[in-house]
Amino acid sequence: MYNIYAHYVNNKPVYIGKGKGKRHLDKRSYDDHISIVLYNNITEEKALELETWLINLIGLKNLRNKVIRGAWRLKNSGFKHVDKRFKSS
C-alpha cells in the first residue's frame, strides 16, 4: 500500500510525492523541510490519482516537482492511467 506526502518549507508545500513506508523521510537536496503524510494505506492507482490532483491543485510551477508522474482522465467506469509524462500548464 502507498501513501501521499508533502514537504513543506516555511509553511508552504514545496513537493508532493507518493511512496511506501518511510519514503517521505528520504533525504532531499533541501534539508529545511517538514514532511507530512497526507493519505496513507491507499492503492497505487489511488495514490497516483491523488498525487496528480494535488500537484495540479497547487500548480507544478509552485513546487519542486519536475513532472507529474501520473496523469489521469476519466473514461467509462473508472480512471485510466496515461503513460506519458507531462507538465501542467
N, C-alpha and C positions, 0 to 999 in steps of 0.2 A: 504494500500500500504506500501511497505517496503523500507528501504534504506540500503546501504552498507557503512560501515565506517572503518576507520583505526585509530589506536592510534600510535602516533609517539613519540619516545624518542631520543633526540639528532639527529633529522632529519632522523631517520631510523624507518621504520614501525616495530612495535612490536606486533600488534594484528589486525586481520581482523575480522569484525563482521557484522551481519545483525540484523536489528531491525525495530521497528516502532517509530515514533515520535522522542523523545529526548533520546532514549536508549543509543545513543553514548556518552551521558554525564553522564551515571551512574558511581558512584564511583568505582574505581578499587583498587587493592592492591598496584598498582604503581601510585602515585599521580603526578609524574613529566611528564605526557604525554600531548600531544596536540591531540585533536580529530578532524578529518576531515571527513565529509560526501563525499564519492566518487561518489555514484549514489543515486538518490532519486526518489520516486514515481514510483517504479517498482513492478511487481507482485512477490509473494513469490517464484514462480518457477524460475524466472529470478534472483532473489536475491540469491537463493541457488546456482544457476549455477555460478554467478559472484563471490560469496564468495569462492566456491571451486576452481575456476580458479585462483583467486588472491593468495590464500593460497598455491596452487601448484606452482605458478609462483615465489613467494618469498621463499617458502620452509618452511615446518612445523617446521623444526629444528631451523629456524631463527626467529620464532615467539613465543609468549607466549600462543598461541592457543594450546590446548591439543590434539584435534582431529579435523578432517574435518567433519562437520555435514552433509553436502550434497554431496554425491558422484554421479556424473552424467556420463552417457555414451550415445552415440548417437545410436538410434535404430529406424529403419524405418523412419518415417517422423518427429521425434522430439526427445526431451530428455526424458529419463525415470529415475526417482529417484531410487536410490539403497538405501534400508533401513539401512543396516548395517553401523556402524561407522568403519573407518579405519584410519590408519596413513599413510601419504605419505612416500615414500622412499627417 
